[in-house]
Amino acid sequence: MTLHRMIIAAAVIAFASSAALAGPPEPSRDPLQRGRHLIRIAGCNDCHTPGYAQNNGKVDEKLWLTGDSLGWAGPWGTTYATNLRLMMASMTERQWLHHARHMEPRPPMPWFNVRDMSDAELKAIYAYTRSLGPAGTAAPAYVPPGQKAQGPAVQFP
């Protein structure tokens, strides 16, 4: 190998190493893209998009955040993931921020993770969700403990 090729090879290796150490790219400053990114990495789709987890995230974006009829059953009863697109369609940004900061829904919703998001993150999620437009139907109603839910449910101990 010539000295010239060795220098080029070393430069390519150094560049590749620095790119790998740099981590993921900075999040977009565009609120819609930032909101879309947050929805994906925060796991919102895992429950609030039908079939998302079961299909390894390969669900058409037009179905994102439309709620789900899969129940989550435990000592609290059976809960269902809310249709966030319908919910946010009827809220102002200010109402969404208040809701996100004060909600304490039943399990398995990790409301404490939403509460800990920054205003900028919550506003980006709101903007993205609203950009999708209202779609779908409301999730099934909560089923109290001791009553049997209609349809499939994930059973917690």
CORCORSUL-V868434 format. One record per residue. N is the residue number from 1. PSI is psi as a letter, one per 40 degrees, with the letter a starting at -180 (999 if undefined). NEAR is the number of other ideal C-beta (glycine too) atoms within 8 Angstrom. D_LAST is the distance of its C-alpha to the last C-alpha in whole Angstrom. Layout:
n:N psi:PSI near:NEAR d_last:D_LAST
n:N psi:PSI near:NEAR d_last:D_LAST
This chain:
n:1 psi:h near:4 d_last:64
n:2 psi:i near:5 d_last:66
n:3 psi:d near:5 d_last:66
n:4 psi:d near:6 d_last:65
n:5 psi:d near:8 d_last:62
n:6 psi:d near:9 d_last:61
n:7 psi:d near:8 d_last:61
n:8 psi:d near:8 d_last:59
n:9 psi:d near:9 d_last:56
n:10 psi:d near:8 d_last:56
n:11 psi:d near:8 d_last:55
n:12 psi:d near:8 d_last:53
n:13 psi:d near:8 d_last:51
n:14 psi:d near:8 d_last:51
n:15 psi:d near:8 d_last:50
n:16 psi:d near:8 d_last:47
n:17 psi:d near:8 d_last:46
n:18 psi:d near:8 d_last:46
n:19 psi:d near:7 d_last:45
n:20 psi:d near:6 d_last:42
n:21 psi:d near:6 d_last:41
n:22 psi:d near:5 d_last:42
n:23 psi:a near:3 d_last:38
n:24 psi:i near:2 d_last:37
n:25 psi:i near:3 d_last:40
n:26 psi:i near:3 d_last:40
n:27 psi:i near:6 d_last:38
n:28 psi:i near:7 d_last:40
n:29 psi:e near:5 d_last:42
n:30 psi:h near:6 d_last:42
n:31 psi:d near:10 d_last:39
n:32 psi:d near:10 d_last:38
n:33 psi:d near:9 d_last:38
n:34 psi:d near:15 d_last:36
n:35 psi:d near:15 d_last:34
n:36 psi:d near:9 d_last:33
n:37 psi:d near:10 d_last:32
n:38 psi:d near:14 d_last:30
n:39 psi:d near:14 d_last:28
n:40 psi:d near:9 d_last:28
n:41 psi:d near:6 d_last:27
n:42 psi:e near:10 d_last:25
n:43 psi:e near:7 d_last:22
n:44 psi:d near:13 d_last:23
n:45 psi:d near:14 d_last:24
n:46 psi:d near:8 d_last:20
n:47 psi:d near:12 d_last:19
n:48 psi:e near:14 d_last:22
n:49 psi:h near:14 d_last:24
n:50 psi:h near:10 d_last:23
n:51 psi:e near:8 d_last:23
n:52 psi:d near:11 d_last:23
n:53 psi:d near:9 d_last:21
n:54 psi:d near:5 d_last:21
n:55 psi:f near:8 d_last:25
n:56 psi:f near:5 d_last:25
n:57 psi:e near:8 d_last:26
n:58 psi:g near:4 d_last:29
n:59 psi:h near:12 d_last:29
n:60 psi:h near:4 d_last:32
n:61 psi:d near:6 d_last:33
n:62 psi:e near:6 d_last:34
n:63 psi:e near:11 d_last:30
n:64 psi:h near:13 d_last:29
n:65 psi:f near:13 d_last:27
n:66 psi:e near:15 d_last:27
n:67 psi:i near:16 d_last:23
n:68 psi:i near:11 d_last:21
n:69 psi:e near:10 d_last:20
n:70 psi:h near:11 d_last:17
n:71 psi:i near:14 d_last:14
n:72 psi:h near:14 d_last:11
n:73 psi:i near:11 d_last:9
n:74 psi:a near:10 d_last:6
n:75 psi:d near:4 d_last:8
n:76 psi:e near:7 d_last:11
n:77 psi:a near:11 d_last:11
n:78 psi:h near:11 d_last:12
n:79 psi:i near:13 d_last:15
n:80 psi:i near:14 d_last:17
n:81 psi:h near:11 d_last:19
n:82 psi:i near:8 d_last:22
n:83 psi:g near:13 d_last:26
n:84 psi:d near:12 d_last:27
n:85 psi:d near:15 d_last:30
n:86 psi:d near:14 d_last:31
n:87 psi:d near:9 d_last:30
n:88 psi:d near:11 d_last:32
n:89 psi:d near:9 d_last:35
n:90 psi:e near:5 d_last:35
n:91 psi:i near:10 d_last:35
n:92 psi:i near:5 d_last:38
n:93 psi:d near:9 d_last:37
n:94 psi:d near:6 d_last:37
n:95 psi:d near:8 d_last:35
n:96 psi:d near:12 d_last:32
n:97 psi:d near:12 d_last:33
n:98 psi:d near:8 d_last:32
n:99 psi:d near:9 d_last:29
n:100 psi:d near:11 d_last:28
n:101 psi:d near:7 d_last:28
n:102 psi:e near:6 d_last:27
n:103 psi:i near:9 d_last:24
n:104 psi:g near:4 d_last:21
n:105 psi:i near:6 d_last:19
n:106 psi:i near:7 d_last:15
n:107 psi:i near:8 d_last:12
n:108 psi:e near:8 d_last:12
n:109 psi:h near:9 d_last:16
n:110 psi:g near:7 d_last:17
n:111 psi:d near:9 d_last:20
n:112 psi:d near:6 d_last:21
n:113 psi:d near:8 d_last:23
n:114 psi:d near:11 d_last:25
n:115 psi:d near:9 d_last:26
n:116 psi:e near:5 d_last:27
n:117 psi:i near:11 d_last:29
n:118 psi:i near:5 d_last:33
n:119 psi:d near:6 d_last:35
n:120 psi:d near:7 d_last:36
n:121 psi:d near:10 d_last:33
n:122 psi:d near:13 d_last:32
n:123 psi:d near:11 d_last:35
n:124 psi:d near:13 d_last:35
n:125 psi:d near:14 d_last:32
n:126 psi:d near:14 d_last:33
n:127 psi:d near:12 d_last:37
n:128 psi:d near:16 d_last:35
n:129 psi:d near:13 d_last:33
n:130 psi:d near:9 d_last:36
n:131 psi:d near:8 d_last:38
n:132 psi:d near:11 d_last:36
n:133 psi:i near:7 d_last:37
n:134 psi:i near:6 d_last:35
n:135 psi:i near:9 d_last:33
n:136 psi:a near:9 d_last:31
n:137 psi:i near:7 d_last:29
n:138 psi:i near:6 d_last:27
n:139 psi:i near:11 d_last:23
n:140 psi:i near:10 d_last:22
n:141 psi:i near:5 d_last:21
n:142 psi:i near:8 d_last:18
n:143 psi:h near:11 d_last:16
n:144 psi:i near:6 d_last:16
n:145 psi:i near:6 d_last:13
n:146 psi:e near:3 d_last:14
n:147 psi:i near:8 d_last:16
n:148 psi:h near:4 d_last:15
n:149 psi:i near:10 d_last:16
n:150 psi:h near:4 d_last:19
n:151 psi:a near:8 d_last:18
n:152 psi:i near:6 d_last:16
n:153 psi:i near:10 d_last:13
n:154 psi:h near:8 d_last:10
n:155 psi:h near:6 d_last:7
n:156 psi:i near:9 d_last:4
n:157 psi:999 near:3 d_last:0
